[in-house]
Amino acid sequence: MSSSSASASVDCTVVGASFAGLACATVLARRGLRVRVVERKQDPGDKLHTTGIIVKEVVDQIALLDRLPTDLVRQIPGIRLYAPNMRYVDLDAPGYYFLATDTPRVIRWLAAQAADAGVELVFGASFTGAARIRHGYRLEGLGETRYMIGADGPNSQVAKSLALGRNQKFLCGAEYEFAGLELTVGDRLHCFVDRKIAPGYIGWIVPGVGVTQIGLARRMPPEPEPEAMKRVMDKFLAKIRGVAAVCDCEPLAVRAGMIPCGGVVRPVAAERALLVGDAAGMVSPVTAGGIHTALKHGLAAGHAVAEFLEGKCEDPAGWFPASYPKFRVKRFLRFLFDHFQSDLLFNLTLSSRPMRMAASQIYFHRRGVLNPPPASRVIRQQVAESASEPRGSSPRSAEEESPPLQK
Ligand SMILES: Cc1cc2nc3c(=O)[nH]c(=O)nc-3n(C[C@H](O)[C@H](O)[C@H](O)COP(=O)(O)OP(=O)(O)OC[C@H]3O[C@@H](n4cnc5c(N)ncnc54)[C@H](O)[C@@H]3O)c2cc1C
């Protein structure tokens, strides 16, 4: 993989070596096009801002991940959803699971797939601007390209440079990673609703790959004080100590980032240029999951641009964004959650059938909502004070070690 900036002209320059960019670039290179990925970090797995939970649909639908090494993921079969008063319900859907990932290694693995396909990876090089030329763009210090993909995350410089739409609405996320933590229940994704701690979203504990990830996302004022998120995390860790006793443990890693939650930006494309992934705002406004859409639409964008560069269709900038998610229902749900989230309501209704159905709908994407689950995997309603549960992590079974939060 190259680490120097490049100047030769290419068919397509992809800005950003993460889920969307690497998926798109791999497709283009496999179709025989000259592709360059420009990434500002020296190591694409460095300083990631994501929890990295992958939903089952990714495993089912994205062939690019078929050979993902199993030691990079851990299967989590269900959810434990806590009301603000710490009562909880367990939610399962037959056959459904999430994969916790060792995300830095997954990104490095995706970069290696791209390199194997023939992508030129240029690390340690930032995209700063581009000028339109007759058959594409001239990038500052990065040569010329016939097409450009902006896969450079929520604060896209490509969008800014090309005067495209930019994400305006965000949740603010923070996560600590701990080693050797004991969880009351080790094979569930623990999700915590609490309007005071995480307004607009949730807190979570993920039994990850060799680590435990504890984080939250919430609405924040536009320019929060630097320590504000740390204070919120302290409150959250104190609240959940009956589930994960962090005590004085120092986190192995701390990460934070912005999650676009306002839907797809407009315009999302310009002549010979497309935005994908977070740059395009394609993150679910309800679950805040964006990895699935980044991979899926990154791959599809690769095919669309390849068709164009091979002379088989019009510029995808004119037609491809019609395939982007509209998130109409999810944006409405976000509006409701933003304006009417009530801790009292959650406390009173968590164990009710309508609330369990709504939660299952969100987490499992309709599975297990209206179909009666098999007896072995009945949605178990367990209303109990979490703090009164006996402590002790469940050992990781061989099954758990095989293969993805959509939070
Ligand atoms: C705290 C947190 C937790 C999350 N957890 C989950 C989760 O569990 N599951 C899920 O599905 N989604 C999750 N998300 C959302 C998910 O991480 C994103 O939707 C996903 O990473 C989007 O991928 P992407 O490829 O579009 O962009 P990104 O992952 O944001 O990558 C953009 C890349 O572009 C590079 N870049 C940026 N600017 C430039 C530039 N000017 N020049 C060169 N390179 C540049 C960056 O260094 C980066 O490598 C989470 C987000 C946050 C903040």
The ligand as an SDF file (V2000), in Angstrom:
LIG
                    3D

 53 58  0  0  0  0  0  0  0  0999 V2000
  -19.7280    6.5600   18.5350 C   0  0  0  0  0  0  0  0  0  0  0  0
  -20.2850    5.9370   17.2710 C   0  0  0  0  0  0  0  0  0  0  0  0
  -20.7240    4.6200   17.2810 C   0  0  0  0  0  0  0  0  0  0  0  0
  -21.2610    4.0470   16.1200 C   0  0  0  0  0  0  0  0  0  0  0  0
  -21.6470    2.7280   16.1620 N   0  0  0  0  0  0  0  0  0  0  0  0
  -22.1500    2.1460   15.0520 C   0  0  0  0  0  0  0  0  0  0  0  0
  -22.4900    0.7770   15.0570 C   0  0  0  0  0  0  0  0  0  0  0  0
  -22.2870    0.0880   16.0480 O   0  0  0  0  0  0  0  0  0  0  0  0
  -23.0340    0.2320   13.9350 N   0  0  0  0  0  0  0  0  0  0  0  0
  -23.2470    0.9670   12.7940 C   0  0  0  0  0  0  0  0  0  0  0  0
  -23.7570    0.4260   11.8080 O   0  0  0  0  0  0  0  0  0  0  0  0
  -22.9120    2.2830   12.7540 N   0  0  0  0  0  0  0  0  0  0  0  0
  -22.3450    2.8750   13.8380 C   0  0  0  0  0  0  0  0  0  0  0  0
  -21.9530    4.1900   13.7870 N   0  0  0  0  0  0  0  0  0  0  0  0
  -22.0460    4.8870   12.4960 C   0  0  0  0  0  0  0  0  0  0  0  0
  -20.9240    4.3400   11.5810 C   0  0  0  0  0  0  0  0  0  0  0  0
  -19.7000    4.3800   12.2530 O   0  0  0  0  0  0  0  0  0  0  0  0
  -20.8100    5.1540   10.3050 C   0  0  0  0  0  0  0  0  0  0  0  0
  -22.0980    5.2180    9.6960 O   0  0  0  0  0  0  0  0  0  0  0  0
  -19.8040    4.5090    9.3340 C   0  0  0  0  0  0  0  0  0  0  0  0
  -18.5270    4.4940    9.9020 O   0  0  0  0  0  0  0  0  0  0  0  0
  -19.7990    5.3000    8.0320 C   0  0  0  0  0  0  0  0  0  0  0  0
  -18.7560    4.8430    7.2290 O   0  0  0  0  0  0  0  0  0  0  0  0
  -18.1730    5.7660    6.0880 P   0  0  0  0  0  0  0  0  0  0  0  0
  -17.2670    4.9180    5.2930 O   0  0  0  0  0  0  0  0  0  0  0  0
  -19.2600    6.4870    5.3730 O   0  0  0  0  0  0  0  0  0  0  0  0
  -17.3630    6.9470    6.8270 O   0  0  0  0  0  0  0  0  0  0  0  0
  -16.3490    6.9740    8.0330 P   0  0  0  0  0  0  0  0  0  0  0  0
  -16.3200    5.6810    8.7420 O   0  0  0  0  0  0  0  0  0  0  0  0
  -16.6750    8.2220    8.8220 O   0  0  0  0  0  0  0  0  0  0  0  0
  -14.9280    7.1770    7.3380 O   0  0  0  0  0  0  0  0  0  0  0  0
  -14.5540    8.3510    6.6740 C   0  0  0  0  0  0  0  0  0  0  0  0
  -13.0660    8.2160    6.3270 C   0  0  0  0  0  0  0  0  0  0  0  0
  -12.6830    9.3450    5.5590 O   0  0  0  0  0  0  0  0  0  0  0  0
  -11.4420    9.8420    6.0640 C   0  0  0  0  0  0  0  0  0  0  0  0
  -11.3860   11.2640    5.7420 N   0  0  0  0  0  0  0  0  0  0  0  0
  -12.1600   12.2590    6.2420 C   0  0  0  0  0  0  0  0  0  0  0  0
  -11.8420   13.4470    5.6780 N   0  0  0  0  0  0  0  0  0  0  0  0
  -10.8320   13.1910    4.7980 C   0  0  0  0  0  0  0  0  0  0  0  0
  -10.0810   14.0040    3.9040 C   0  0  0  0  0  0  0  0  0  0  0  0
  -10.3040   15.3250    3.7950 N   0  0  0  0  0  0  0  0  0  0  0  0
   -9.1270   13.4210    3.1470 N   0  0  0  0  0  0  0  0  0  0  0  0
   -8.8830   12.0830    3.2470 C   0  0  0  0  0  0  0  0  0  0  0  0
   -9.5640   11.2560    4.0670 N   0  0  0  0  0  0  0  0  0  0  0  0
  -10.5430   11.8070    4.8380 C   0  0  0  0  0  0  0  0  0  0  0  0
  -11.4970    9.5590    7.5500 C   0  0  0  0  0  0  0  0  0  0  0  0
  -10.2020    9.5440    8.1320 O   0  0  0  0  0  0  0  0  0  0  0  0
  -12.1790    8.1850    7.5550 C   0  0  0  0  0  0  0  0  0  0  0  0
  -11.2530    7.1570    7.4440 O   0  0  0  0  0  0  0  0  0  0  0  0
  -21.3850    4.8040   14.9280 C   0  0  0  0  0  0  0  0  0  0  0  0
  -20.9320    6.1360   14.8930 C   0  0  0  0  0  0  0  0  0  0  0  0
  -20.3750    6.6810   16.0590 C   0  0  0  0  0  0  0  0  0  0  0  0
  -19.8790    8.1240   16.0150 C   0  0  0  0  0  0  0  0  0  0  0  0
  1  2  1  0
  2  3  1  0
  2 52  2  0
  3  4  2  0
  4  5  1  0
  4 50  1  0
  5  6  2  0
  6  7  1  0
  6 13  1  0
  7  8  2  0
  7  9  1  0
  9 10  1  0
 10 11  2  0
 10 12  1  0
 12 13  2  0
 13 14  1  0
 14 15  1  0
 14 50  1  0
 15 16  1  0
 16 17  1  0
 16 18  1  0
 18 19  1  0
 18 20  1  0
 20 21  1  0
 20 22  1  0
 22 23  1  0
 23 24  1  0
 24 25  2  0
 24 26  1  0
 24 27  1  0
 27 28  1  0
 28 29  2  0
 28 30  1  0
 28 31  1  0
 31 32  1  0
 32 33  1  0
 33 34  1  0
 33 48  1  0
 34 35  1  0
 35 36  1  0
 35 46  1  0
 36 37  1  0
 36 45  1  0
 37 38  2  0
 38 39  1  0
 39 40  1  0
 39 45  2  0
 40 41  1  0
 40 42  2  0
 42 43  1  0
 43 44  2  0
 44 45  1  0
 46 47  1  0
 46 48  1  0
 48 49  1  0
 50 51  2  0
 51 52  1  0
 52 53  1  0
M  END
$$$$
